[in-house]
């Protein structure tokens, strides 16, 4: 391809040579000259590049002992460049086909999660100049908006009913000026201690002071360990938070948000509120918390042993005229057990006994009642805005009869049951979008011994939402930057290229998350094409390569 580059000029003197090479190319390429340097003993090489009028200009400064070595080095450089250009052009052809493969499919908006620490503990925007630059890049990529957590521990952190929204007002103004939309999360949980958490934001100080005297406001496992990640469902209607119930606390927080941010609702900047319903903002029990020693793919532990939840369980058992059922399972293992290691979750185990079915039904129904109650408060406080709720993608042990990891998190999906249908029906009563995670995961990539099936799980959950007549959205569970991951997301976003006979497709997709890795030039280039595929856009012109730097030694 470039075996005969133009040598624009050359200056040679003892021990040194400077070359400038011009290759006829419309692309600015990136390559690393390490392979050249390592193959030549004693050679020192630096490569600088530029582009002008369809040429890639390479300037080479090298230390050498003879003209023969100069020519050898230049041949090696040309070979490296030649191979790199071919590689880049092949990638661009693949991306071109990828774009057009989804041309004409439904437009799915994409939002990008902002970093967890976008607002500091001092309630200020962290690095607003850098954020503005990143938002401009996202806007240029075609991104529709961003998602941000409104942390309860920051806004109402010092005193009850003392709400500090100043940092978020500044942030929302920055987003509005960038002409992007906002998904806002009412984050009533702690940040820190879960996968991907890179910052620690605790629950409000006044809540933690209450817990000093009454730790049962938090979820508790069978060993009596309390988890301060979020409040127990057991106090949803019990006034233990300075004479307020948890539901009252959530309602007043959301009402204050609506009142203080009215301008951003009125001008359409805020398009959606995701209501936090549990740990990580998800509708689930904190059954697999890393802070409690959980390691993937452990089944997790039931979280119903605080005194408020135990009282609810005892009353439910009495209604069934089985007071002996008013306790949690004693044989369900520990955080890192496997299903077959426990008497409760093994095939044919106690989970399918009359007691097991009662307990799992009560445990999951209590979760659903919590979601129902909080979403009722959300609709009252927020008024006339799209609301969503996040449901986790617990894909490990999915291909077992007991679905143990899902069960400890609150999803009764054992045998032929579908725990996601009852959740979807509850969300439908509040016209709430069903937001599911792990959309990027492929079953073949998961460890076989954990009997995972994220692909089947995602479709089961999405179909539960669609069958209930509500919209569905998705997120990726882990960071992803490659075309294979994006292909899996698109497969879930647009089943059979837009839904086939059913016509179902996602209402929106939220990408986790804005980071330096995403903004790396090659990763961002692939991301731009992914955005185009989600939007169903036809690429009818030649792709332009981003300006990539050349890495010299």
C-alpha positions as CSV (number, residue, x, y, z in Angstrom):
1,X,0.0,0.0,0.0
2,X,2.7,2.5,1.1
3,X,5.8,0.7,0.0
4,X,7.0,3.8,-1.9
5,X,6.3,6.7,0.4
6,X,7.5,10.2,-0.6
7,X,10.7,11.2,1.3
8,X,10.2,14.9,1.5
9,X,13.5,15.8,3.0
10,X,16.5,14.2,4.7
11,X,19.4,15.6,6.7
12,X,22.2,13.3,7.6
13,X,25.2,13.9,9.9
14,X,27.3,11.7,12.1
15,X,25.1,9.5,14.3
16,X,21.9,11.3,13.4
17,X,19.3,11.3,10.7
18,X,16.0,13.1,10.3
19,X,13.3,11.9,7.9
20,X,9.9,13.2,7.0
21,X,7.7,10.8,5.1
22,X,4.4,11.5,3.4
23,X,1.8,8.8,2.8
24,X,-1.2,9.5,0.6
25,X,-4.0,8.8,3.0
26,X,-7.2,10.5,4.1
27,X,-7.0,8.9,7.5
28,X,-5.0,10.0,10.6
29,X,-3.7,6.7,12.0
30,X,-2.3,5.6,15.4
31,X,0.5,3.2,15.9
32,X,3.2,2.2,18.3
33,X,6.8,2.0,17.2
34,X,7.9,-0.3,20.0
35,X,8.1,-3.3,17.6
36,X,10.5,-1.3,15.4
37,X,12.6,-0.1,18.2
38,X,12.9,-3.5,19.9
39,X,14.1,-5.1,16.6
40,X,17.0,-2.7,16.3
41,X,19.9,-2.8,18.7
42,X,21.0,0.6,19.9
43,X,18.6,2.6,17.8
44,X,16.6,5.5,19.3
45,X,13.5,6.5,17.4
46,X,10.9,9.2,17.9
47,X,7.9,9.5,15.7
48,X,5.8,12.7,15.4
49,X,2.8,13.0,13.0
50,X,0.6,15.5,11.4
51,X,-1.8,15.6,8.5
52,X,-2.4,17.9,5.6
53,X,-4.3,17.7,2.4
54,X,-4.8,13.9,2.5
55,X,-1.3,13.0,3.6
56,X,-0.1,11.4,6.8
57,X,3.2,13.1,7.7
58,X,5.6,11.0,9.8
59,X,8.8,12.7,11.1
60,X,11.4,10.2,12.3
61,X,14.4,11.2,14.5
62,X,16.8,8.4,15.0
63,X,20.3,7.6,16.3
64,X,22.3,5.4,14.0
65,X,25.7,4.3,13.0
66,X,25.4,4.0,9.2
67,X,23.3,4.8,6.2
68,X,22.5,1.1,5.9
69,X,20.9,1.2,9.4
70,X,18.9,4.3,8.5
71,X,17.4,2.5,5.5
72,X,16.7,-0.5,7.6
73,X,14.9,1.5,10.2
74,X,12.9,3.4,7.6
75,X,11.8,0.1,6.0
76,X,10.6,-1.1,9.4
77,X,8.7,2.1,10.1
78,X,7.0,1.9,6.7
79,X,6.0,-1.7,7.4
80,X,4.5,-0.9,10.8
81,X,2.5,2.0,9.3
82,X,1.3,0.0,6.4
83,X,0.0,-2.8,8.6
84,X,-1.7,-0.3,11.0
85,X,-3.4,1.5,8.1
86,X,-4.8,-1.7,6.8
87,X,-6.0,-2.7,10.3
88,X,-7.7,0.7,10.8
89,X,-9.4,0.6,7.4
90,X,-10.7,-2.9,8.0
91,X,-12.2,-1.8,11.4
92,X,-13.9,1.1,9.7
93,X,-15.4,-1.2,7.1
94,X,-16.8,-3.4,9.9
95,X,-18.3,-0.3,11.6
96,X,-19.8,0.9,8.4
97,X,-21.6,-2.5,7.9
98,X,-22.6,-2.4,11.6
99,X,-24.2,1.0,11.3
100,X,-26.2,0.1,8.2
101,X,-27.3,-3.2,9.6
102,X,-29.5,-1.2,12.0
103,X,-30.5,1.5,9.6
104,X,-34.2,2.2,9.7
105,X,-34.8,0.5,13.0
106,X,-36.7,2.3,15.9
107,X,-35.0,5.3,17.5
108,X,-33.9,4.4,21.0
109,X,-32.6,7.3,23.1
110,X,-29.4,6.8,24.9
111,X,-28.3,8.4,28.2
112,X,-24.9,8.2,29.8
113,X,-24.5,7.9,33.5
114,X,-22.3,10.6,35.0
115,X,-19.5,9.6,37.5
116,X,-20.7,8.7,41.0
117,X,-18.8,11.6,42.5
118,X,-20.0,14.3,40.0
119,X,-21.3,16.1,43.1
120,X,-18.9,16.2,46.0
121,X,-19.6,15.6,49.6
122,X,-19.4,19.4,50.0
123,X,-22.4,19.6,47.6
124,X,-20.4,21.1,44.7
125,X,-19.9,20.1,41.1
126,X,-16.5,18.4,40.8
127,X,-14.4,19.8,37.9
128,X,-17.1,21.7,36.0
129,X,-14.8,22.7,33.2
130,X,-13.9,19.0,32.5
131,X,-17.5,18.0,32.7
132,X,-18.5,20.7,30.2
133,X,-15.9,19.3,27.8
134,X,-17.1,15.8,28.2
135,X,-20.7,16.8,27.7
136,X,-19.8,18.5,24.5
137,X,-18.2,15.3,23.3
138,X,-21.3,13.3,24.2
139,X,-23.5,15.8,22.5
140,X,-21.4,15.6,19.3
141,X,-21.7,11.8,19.5
142,X,-25.4,12.0,19.3
143,X,-26.1,11.1,22.9
144,X,-29.6,12.2,24.1
145,X,-28.8,12.9,27.7
146,X,-27.1,11.9,30.9
147,X,-28.2,10.3,34.2
148,X,-27.1,11.5,37.6
149,X,-27.7,10.2,41.2
150,X,-29.2,12.7,43.6
151,X,-27.7,11.3,46.8
152,X,-29.9,11.4,49.9
153,X,-26.8,11.4,52.1
154,X,-25.6,14.7,50.5
155,X,-28.9,16.6,50.1
156,X,-30.5,15.8,53.5
157,X,-27.2,14.8,55.0
158,X,-26.9,17.0,58.1
159,X,-30.4,17.5,59.5
160,X,-33.9,16.1,58.7
161,X,-35.9,18.2,56.3
162,X,-32.9,20.5,55.6
163,X,-32.4,20.0,51.9
164,X,-29.4,21.4,50.1
165,X,-29.9,21.3,46.3
166,X,-27.4,24.0,45.3
167,X,-24.8,21.6,43.8
168,X,-27.5,19.8,41.7
169,X,-29.0,23.1,40.5
170,X,-25.5,24.0,39.2
171,X,-25.1,20.6,37.6
172,X,-28.5,20.7,35.9
173,X,-27.7,24.1,34.5
174,X,-24.5,22.8,33.0
175,X,-26.4,19.9,31.4
176,X,-29.1,22.2,30.1
177,X,-26.6,24.5,28.5
178,X,-25.0,21.5,26.8
179,X,-28.5,20.9,25.3
180,X,-28.7,17.4,26.8
181,X,-31.6,15.8,28.7
182,X,-31.6,14.4,32.3
183,X,-32.6,11.2,33.9
184,X,-32.4,11.8,37.7
185,X,-32.1,9.0,40.3
186,X,-33.6,9.5,43.7
187,X,-30.8,7.7,45.4
188,X,-31.9,6.6,48.9
189,X,-29.0,4.2,49.3
190,X,-25.4,4.3,50.3
191,X,-22.7,4.5,47.6
192,X,-19.6,2.3,48.3
193,X,-19.0,-1.4,48.7
194,X,-20.6,-2.7,45.5
195,X,-19.2,-3.5,42.1
196,X,-18.1,-0.3,40.3
197,X,-18.4,1.9,43.3
198,X,-15.4,4.2,43.4
199,X,-16.6,6.7,46.0
200,X,-18.2,6.5,49.5
201,X,-21.4,8.4,50.2
202,X,-23.1,7.3,53.3
203,X,-26.8,7.6,54.4
204,X,-27.6,10.9,56.1
205,X,-25.7,11.6,59.4
206,X,-28.9,11.9,61.4
207,X,-30.1,8.5,60.1
208,X,-26.8,6.9,61.2
209,X,-27.2,8.5,64.7
210,X,-30.6,6.9,65.0
211,X,-29.0,3.6,64.0
212,X,-26.5,3.9,66.8
213,X,-29.4,3.2,69.2
214,X,-31.6,1.1,66.8
215,X,-29.6,-0.8,64.2
216,X,-32.8,-2.7,63.2
217,X,-33.7,0.2,60.9
218,X,-31.2,-1.6,58.5
219,X,-31.5,-5.0,56.9
220,X,-30.0,-7.8,58.9
221,X,-28.9,-11.3,58.1
222,X,-29.4,-14.5,60.1
223,X,-26.1,-13.9,61.9
224,X,-27.3,-10.6,63.2
225,X,-25.0,-8.4,60.9
226,X,-26.7,-5.1,60.0
227,X,-26.1,-3.6,56.6
228,X,-26.3,0.3,56.5
229,X,-26.7,0.3,52.7
230,X,-30.3,1.3,52.8
231,X,-33.3,1.2,55.1
232,X,-35.2,-1.9,55.9
233,X,-38.7,-2.3,54.3
234,X,-39.8,-3.1,57.9
235,X,-39.9,0.6,58.8
236,X,-41.7,1.8,55.7
237,X,-44.7,2.5,57.9
238,X,-43.1,2.7,61.3
239,X,-42.3,6.3,62.6
240,X,-38.8,5.6,63.9
241,X,-37.0,8.3,61.9
242,X,-37.5,11.2,64.3
243,X,-41.3,10.6,64.2
244,X,-41.4,10.0,60.5
245,X,-41.8,6.7,58.6
246,X,-39.4,5.8,55.8
247,X,-42.2,6.5,53.3
248,X,-42.7,10.0,54.7
249,X,-39.0,10.7,54.5
250,X,-38.9,9.5,50.8
251,X,-42.0,11.5,49.9
252,X,-40.8,14.8,51.4
253,X,-37.4,14.4,49.8
254,X,-39.0,13.9,46.4
255,X,-41.5,16.7,46.9
256,X,-38.7,19.1,47.8
257,X,-36.8,18.0,44.7
258,X,-39.8,18.7,42.5
259,X,-40.4,22.1,44.0
260,X,-36.8,23.2,43.8
261,X,-36.2,21.9,40.3
262,X,-39.5,23.1,38.7
263,X,-37.7,25.1,36.0
264,X,-35.9,22.0,34.7
265,X,-39.2,20.1,34.6
266,X,-40.9,23.0,32.8
267,X,-38.4,23.4,30.0
268,X,-38.1,19.6,29.4
269,X,-34.5,19.2,30.7
270,X,-35.6,16.6,33.2
271,X,-37.3,13.8,31.2
272,X,-37.4,11.0,33.7
273,X,-37.0,10.2,37.4
274,X,-35.7,6.8,38.5
275,X,-36.9,6.1,42.0
276,X,-34.4,4.3,44.2
277,X,-36.1,1.3,45.8
278,X,-33.2,-0.5,47.5
279,X,-29.4,-1.1,47.4
280,X,-27.8,0.3,44.3
281,X,-31.1,2.0,43.7
282,X,-32.5,-1.4,42.6
283,X,-35.7,-3.2,43.7
284,X,-34.1,-6.0,45.7
285,X,-32.8,-7.0,49.1
286,X,-29.1,-6.4,49.8
287,X,-28.5,-10.1,49.7
288,X,-25.1,-10.1,47.9
289,X,-23.2,-7.2,49.5
290,X,-19.5,-7.3,49.1
291,X,-19.2,-5.4,52.4
292,X,-20.7,-8.5,54.1
293,X,-18.1,-10.8,52.5
294,X,-20.0,-11.9,49.4
295,X,-18.0,-13.1,46.4
296,X,-19.4,-14.0,42.9
297,X,-21.1,-16.4,42.4
298,X,-22.3,-17.0,45.9
299,X,-26.0,-17.4,46.4
300,X,-26.2,-14.6,49.0
301,X,-28.3,-14.6,52.2
302,X,-31.8,-13.7,53.1
303,X,-32.2,-10.3,54.7
304,X,-35.2,-10.4,56.9
305,X,-33.8,-10.6,60.5
306,X,-34.3,-7.1,61.8
307,X,-37.0,-6.9,64.4
308,X,-39.4,-5.1,62.1
309,X,-39.2,-7.6,59.3
310,X,-39.4,-10.5,61.7
311,X,-42.6,-9.1,63.2
312,X,-44.1,-9.0,59.8
313,X,-43.1,-12.6,59.1
314,X,-44.6,-13.8,62.4
315,X,-47.9,-12.1,61.6
316,X,-47.9,-13.6,58.1
317,X,-47.3,-17.1,59.6
318,X,-50.1,-16.7,62.1
319,X,-52.5,-15.8,59.3
320,X,-51.6,-19.1,57.7
321,X,-52.2,-20.8,61.0
322,X,-48.6,-22.0,61.1
323,X,-46.9,-19.9,63.8
324,X,-43.9,-22.2,63.5
325,X,-43.3,-20.7,60.0
326,X,-42.6,-17.3,61.6
327,X,-38.8,-17.6,61.2
328,X,-36.3,-17.5,58.3
329,X,-34.8,-20.7,56.9
330,X,-32.0,-22.3,59.0
331,X,-30.5,-24.3,56.2
332,X,-30.1,-21.8,53.3
333,X,-26.4,-21.6,53.6
334,X,-24.3,-18.4,53.7
335,X,-23.2,-15.7,51.3
336,X,-20.8,-17.8,49.3
337,X,-22.6,-21.1,49.3
338,X,-23.6,-23.0,46.1
339,X,-27.2,-24.1,45.8
340,X,-26.4,-27.8,46.0
341,X,-24.5,-27.3,49.2
342,X,-27.6,-26.3,51.1
343,X,-30.6,-28.3,52.2
344,X,-32.9,-25.4,51.3
345,X,-31.8,-24.6,47.7
346,X,-30.6,-28.0,46.4
347,X,-32.7,-29.7,43.7
348,X,-35.9,-30.9,45.5
349,X,-34.8,-29.0,48.7
350,X,-36.9,-27.3,51.3
351,X,-37.6,-24.3,49.0
352,X,-40.4,-26.4,47.4
353,X,-41.8,-27.6,50.7
354,X,-45.0,-25.9,52.0
355,X,-42.9,-23.8,54.4
356,X,-40.4,-23.0,51.7
357,X,-43.1,-21.8,49.3
358,X,-44.7,-19.7,52.1
359,X,-41.5,-18.1,53.1
360,X,-40.3,-17.3,49.5
361,X,-43.8,-16.0,48.7
362,X,-43.9,-13.7,51.8
363,X,-40.3,-12.5,51.2
364,X,-40.9,-11.6,47.5
365,X,-44.4,-10.1,48.3
366,X,-42.9,-7.8,51.0
367,X,-40.4,-6.6,48.3
368,X,-43.2,-5.8,45.9
369,X,-45.3,-4.1,48.6
370,X,-42.3,-1.9,49.3
371,X,-41.9,-0.9,45.7
372,X,-45.7,-0.3,45.4
373,X,-45.7,2.0,48.4
374,X,-42.6,4.1,47.4
375,X,-43.9,4.5,43.8
376,X,-47.2,5.7,45.2
377,X,-45.3,8.4,47.1
378,X,-43.3,9.2,44.0
379,X,-46.3,9.8,41.8
380,X,-47.8,12.1,44.5
381,X,-44.6,14.1,45.0
382,X,-43.3,14.3,41.4
383,X,-46.5,14.7,39.4
384,X,-46.7,14.3,35.6
385,X,-43.2,13.1,34.9
386,X,-42.0,9.8,33.5
387,X,-41.0,7.4,36.4
388,X,-38.8,4.3,36.2
389,X,-37.6,1.6,38.6
390,X,-34.5,-0.5,38.2
391,X,-34.6,-4.3,38.6
392,X,-31.3,-6.2,38.9
393,X,-30.1,-8.8,36.5
394,X,-29.1,-11.7,38.8
395,X,-28.0,-14.1,36.3
396,X,-25.9,-16.6,38.3
397,X,-27.6,-19.9,39.2
398,X,-30.3,-19.0,36.8
399,X,-30.2,-22.5,35.2
400,X,-31.0,-24.2,38.4
401,X,-34.4,-25.2,39.8
402,X,-34.3,-23.0,42.9
403,X,-32.8,-19.9,41.3
404,X,-31.1,-19.4,44.7
405,X,-29.3,-16.1,44.0
406,X,-32.5,-14.5,42.7
407,X,-34.5,-15.9,45.7
408,X,-32.3,-14.4,48.3
409,X,-32.6,-11.0,46.5
410,X,-36.4,-11.3,46.6
411,X,-37.4,-12.8,43.3
412,X,-39.6,-16.0,43.6
413,X,-38.7,-17.7,40.3
414,X,-38.2,-21.2,41.5
415,X,-39.4,-24.1,39.2
416,X,-41.8,-22.6,36.6
417,X,-42.6,-19.4,38.4
418,X,-41.7,-16.0,36.9
419,X,-41.1,-13.5,39.7
420,X,-40.7,-10.7,37.2
421,X,-44.3,-10.8,36.1
422,X,-45.6,-9.8,39.5
423,X,-43.1,-7.0,39.7
424,X,-44.1,-5.8,36.2
425,X,-47.8,-5.9,37.1
426,X,-47.0,-3.8,40.2
427,X,-45.0,-1.3,38.1
428,X,-47.9,-1.1,35.6
429,X,-50.3,0.2,38.3
430,X,-48.0,3.2,38.6
431,X,-47.3,3.5,34.8
432,X,-43.6,3.0,35.7
433,X,-40.9,1.9,33.2
434,X,-39.3,-1.4,33.9
435,X,-35.5,-0.8,33.8
436,X,-33.4,-4.0,33.7
437,X,-29.6,-4.4,33.9
438,X,-26.9,-6.7,32.4
439,X,-28.0,-6.0,28.8
440,X,-24.5,-6.4,27.5
441,X,-23.8,-9.9,29.0
442,X,-23.4,-13.0,26.9
443,X,-24.1,-16.4,28.4
444,X,-21.1,-17.9,26.7
445,X,-18.8,-15.5,28.5
446,X,-19.9,-16.5,32.0
447,X,-18.3,-19.2,34.1
448,X,-19.9,-22.6,33.4
449,X,-19.9,-23.7,37.0
450,X,-22.1,-20.8,38.0
451,X,-24.9,-21.9,35.6
452,X,-25.5,-18.4,34.4
453,X,-27.8,-17.4,31.6
454,X,-28.0,-13.6,31.3
455,X,-29.4,-13.7,27.8
456,X,-32.4,-15.8,28.8
457,X,-32.9,-13.7,32.0
458,X,-32.9,-10.4,30.1
459,X,-35.5,-11.6,27.6
460,X,-37.7,-13.1,30.4
461,X,-37.7,-9.8,32.3
462,X,-38.3,-7.7,29.2
463,X,-41.1,-9.9,28.1
464,X,-42.7,-9.7,31.5
465,X,-42.7,-5.9,31.2
466,X,-44.1,-5.9,27.6
467,X,-46.7,-8.5,28.5
468,X,-47.9,-6.2,31.3
469,X,-48.2,-3.3,28.9
470,X,-45.4,-1.1,30.2
471,X,-42.3,0.2,28.6
472,X,-38.9,-1.4,29.2
473,X,-35.4,0.1,29.4
474,X,-32.0,-1.4,30.0
475,X,-28.5,-0.6,31.3
476,X,-25.2,-2.4,31.1
477,X,-24.1,-3.9,34.4
478,X,-20.4,-3.6,33.9
479,X,-18.1,-1.3,31.9
480,X,-18.0,-2.2,28.2
481,X,-16.3,-0.6,25.2
482,X,-16.2,-3.3,22.5
483,X,-18.4,-4.0,19.5
484,X,-19.4,-7.5,20.8
485,X,-20.8,-6.0,24.0
486,X,-22.7,-3.4,22.0
487,X,-24.0,-6.0,19.6
488,X,-25.5,-7.8,22.6
489,X,-27.1,-4.6,23.8
490,X,-28.6,-4.0,20.4
491,X,-29.9,-7.5,20.2
492,X,-31.8,-6.9,23.5
493,X,-32.8,-3.4,22.5
494,X,-34.2,-4.3,19.2
495,X,-35.2,-8.0,19.2
496,X,-35.3,-9.2,15.6
497,X,-34.3,-5.8,14.3
498,X,-37.1,-3.9,16.1
499,X,-39.3,-6.6,17.5
500,X,-40.4,-8.7,14.6
501,X,-44.1,-9.5,14.7
502,X,-44.5,-8.0,18.2
503,X,-42.8,-4.7,17.5
504,X,-41.3,-4.5,20.9
505,X,-38.1,-2.5,21.6
506,X,-36.6,-0.7,24.5
507,X,-37.9,2.7,25.4
508,X,-34.4,3.9,26.3
509,X,-30.9,2.7,27.1
510,X,-28.6,4.1,29.8
511,X,-24.9,3.5,29.4
512,X,-22.7,2.9,32.5
513,X,-20.7,5.2,32.6
514,X,-18.8,8.3,31.6
515,X,-15.1,7.7,32.3
516,X,-11.6,8.3,30.9
517,X,-11.7,4.8,29.3
518,X,-14.9,5.7,27.4
519,X,-13.3,8.9,26.1
520,X,-10.2,7.1,24.9
521,X,-10.2,7.8,21.2
522,X,-10.8,4.3,19.8
523,X,-13.3,3.4,22.4
524,X,-15.2,6.6,21.8
525,X,-15.2,6.0,18.0
526,X,-16.9,2.6,18.5
527,X,-19.3,4.2,21.0
528,X,-20.3,6.8,18.4
529,X,-21.3,4.0,16.0
530,X,-23.2,2.2,18.8
531,X,-25.2,5.4,19.3
532,X,-26.0,5.5,15.6
533,X,-27.2,1.9,15.7
534,X,-29.5,2.6,18.7
535,X,-30.9,5.6,16.8
536,X,-31.4,3.5,13.7
537,X,-29.5,6.0,11.5
538,X,-28.3,5.2,8.0
539,X,-24.7,6.0,7.4
540,X,-24.6,7.3,3.9
541,X,-21.1,8.9,3.8
542,X,-17.6,7.7,4.4
543,X,-16.7,7.3,8.0
544,X,-14.3,9.9,9.3
545,X,-11.7,8.6,11.7
546,X,-11.1,10.5,14.9
547,X,-7.8,12.3,15.4
548,X,-5.7,9.6,17.0
549,X,-2.3,10.2,18.4
550,X,0.9,8.3,17.5
551,X,2.6,6.7,20.3
552,X,6.4,7.0,20.0
553,X,9.1,5.5,22.1
